[in-house]
Amino acid sequence: MIPMFPLARALAWLACSFSMLLAGAAWAGSARPAQMALSDLYGKKCRTLDTSARGSTRRCAGVGGCALMIYEDDDRTSVDIVAPNKSLYPLSYWDVVTLGYAAVGQKAEWRVGTRPGRKGRPVPTALLVRLNLLDQRHPGELIAVARIDPDGACVVYKADLAEPGAELAARKAAADPASKCLGPYTAD
């Protein structure tokens, strides 16, 4: 007679292996998150395109051929992703992330993977941007996470970083290719 414990363990191992095989097959055509990269939101890697009494617009270099458009208008801010094919994916931070006064942090954090057909070149899969709240009554810091697909992008998570677990939840949202959009999905 075969002991039940080793048999149950073997069945569990087979079930786990099979589910990992299925998960790998589901990811085969999409980018696989592999690493993190940072890009500047101020400084030498950014070029001011427009200024007015109310604010400015600048374009900052990103990763994997992407760039970011940073809009500051009347102490409110928003970010758009410029895809390698020059398509613009508005993230509408001032409608989706915060209606209040805010400014982007110093760096953007990218999740980067590889995609078949890109010859190992990095492919951005998510963008994490911190926002400094400028309201004197409610100072603090927010984090916004955008999912980046081959043909579009949207904000999938936002949180006050003072909330316990917000940082971890942001990283989980960045790693999940099925995260639901909080605002409009902008596509080619």
C-alpha positions in Angstrom: 0.0 0.0 0.0 1.3 3.5 -1.0 1.4 6.0 1.9 -1.2 8.8 1.3 1.1 11.7 2.3 3.7 11.3 -0.5 0.9 10.7 -3.0 -0.9 13.9 -2.0 2.4 15.8 -2.2 3.1 14.4 -5.7 -0.4 15.4 -6.8 0.0 18.9 -5.4 3.4 19.2 -7.1 1.8 18.1 -10.5 -1.1 20.6 -10.1 1.3 23.4 -9.3 3.6 22.5 -12.2 0.6 22.4 -14.6 -0.7 25.8 -13.4 2.7 27.3 -13.8 2.9 25.9 -17.4 -0.5 27.4 -18.2 0.5 30.8 -16.7 3.7 30.7 -18.8 1.6 30.0 -22.0 -0.7 32.9 -21.2 2.3 35.2 -20.9 3.9 33.9 -24.1 2.7 36.8 -26.3 3.0 39.6 -23.8 5.8 41.4 -22.0 7.2 39.6 -19.0 8.0 41.9 -16.1 11.7 41.5 -15.4 13.2 44.7 -13.9 12.8 48.2 -12.7 14.3 51.4 -14.3 14.2 55.0 -13.3 13.9 58.2 -15.4 14.2 61.8 -14.4 11.1 64.1 -14.3 13.2 67.2 -14.0 16.7 68.3 -15.2 18.9 67.5 -18.2 16.8 64.6 -19.5 13.7 66.9 -19.8 13.1 69.6 -22.3 10.6 72.5 -21.7 8.2 72.8 -24.6 5.9 75.5 -23.4 5.7 78.0 -20.4 3.0 80.4 -19.3 2.0 82.3 -16.2 -0.1 79.3 -15.1 2.4 76.5 -15.8 4.6 74.6 -18.2 4.8 71.5 -20.4 8.0 69.4 -20.6 9.0 66.2 -22.3 11.2 63.8 -20.4 13.1 60.8 -21.7 11.8 57.5 -20.5 12.8 53.9 -21.2 12.3 51.5 -24.0 11.8 54.3 -26.5 9.0 55.9 -24.5 8.9 59.5 -23.2 6.7 61.3 -20.7 4.9 64.6 -21.2 4.6 66.5 -17.9 1.9 69.1 -17.7 1.8 71.6 -14.9 -1.2 74.0 -14.9 -2.2 76.2 -12.0 -0.4 74.0 -9.5 -2.0 70.8 -10.8 -0.2 68.2 -12.8 -0.7 65.4 -15.3 1.4 62.9 -17.2 1.1 61.4 -20.6 3.1 58.5 -22.1 4.6 59.0 -25.5 5.0 55.5 -27.1 7.9 54.6 -29.3 5.6 55.0 -32.4 4.9 58.6 -31.2 1.3 57.8 -30.0 0.2 59.8 -27.0 -1.5 58.0 -24.1 -3.0 60.6 -21.7 -3.2 59.4 -18.1 -5.4 62.3 -16.9 -3.9 62.6 -13.5 -5.9 65.7 -12.7 -9.1 63.8 -13.2 -8.2 60.3 -12.1 -5.5 60.6 -9.5 -6.1 63.9 -7.7 -8.3 67.0 -8.2 -6.1 68.9 -5.8 -2.8 70.8 -6.2 0.1 68.4 -6.8 3.5 68.2 -8.4 5.3 65.1 -9.8 8.2 63.7 -7.8 11.8 63.7 -9.0 11.8 60.3 -10.7 9.5 58.0 -12.6 9.8 54.3 -11.9 9.2 51.9 -14.8 8.5 48.2 -14.9 10.4 46.8 -17.9 10.1 43.4 -19.5 10.8 41.9 -22.9 8.4 40.9 -25.6 8.8 38.4 -28.5 9.8 40.2 -31.7 11.6 43.1 -29.9 14.9 41.2 -30.0 15.4 41.5 -26.2 15.0 45.3 -26.2 13.3 46.6 -23.0 9.5 47.1 -23.2 7.8 49.3 -20.5 4.9 47.4 -18.9 4.0 49.8 -16.0 4.8 53.3 -14.8 4.9 54.5 -11.1 4.9 58.2 -10.4 4.9 59.9 -7.0 3.0 63.1 -6.6 3.7 65.7 -3.9 0.5 67.2 -2.6 0.8 71.0 -2.4 -2.3 71.6 -0.2 -1.0 73.1 3.1 -4.0 71.6 5.0 -3.4 68.1 3.6 0.3 67.7 2.7 1.5 64.3 1.7 2.5 62.1 -1.1 0.4 60.0 -3.5 1.5 57.2 -5.9 -0.1 56.6 -9.3 0.4 53.4 -11.2 -0.3 53.1 -15.0 -0.4 49.8 -16.9 1.3 50.1 -20.3 0.1 47.7 -23.0 1.5 47.5 -26.6 -1.3 49.7 -27.9 -2.4 51.9 -24.9 -2.2 52.8 -21.2 -4.3 53.8 -18.2 -4.0 54.5 -14.5 -4.8 51.3 -12.5 -3.9 52.3 -9.0 -3.6 55.4 -6.8 -3.0 55.8 -3.1 -1.9 58.1 -0.4 1.6 56.7 0.6 0.8 57.4 4.3 -1.7 54.5 4.1 -0.2 51.2 5.4 0.6 48.8 2.6 0.1 51.5 -0.2 3.7 51.0 -1.5 3.3 47.2 -1.7 -0.2 47.5 -3.3 1.2 49.8 -5.9 3.9 47.3 -6.8 1.4 44.5 -7.1 -0.8 46.6 -9.4 2.3 47.4 -11.5 3.0 43.6 -11.8 -0.6 42.7 -12.8 -1.2 42.9 -16.5 -4.9 42.5 -15.8 -5.3 45.5 -13.5 -8.5 47.4 -14.2 -8.4 51.0 -15.4 -9.5 53.7 -12.9 -10.0 56.2 -15.8 -10.1 56.1 -19.5 -8.0 53.6 -21.4 -6.1 55.5 -24.2 -5.2 53.4 -27.2 -3.8 53.8 -30.7 
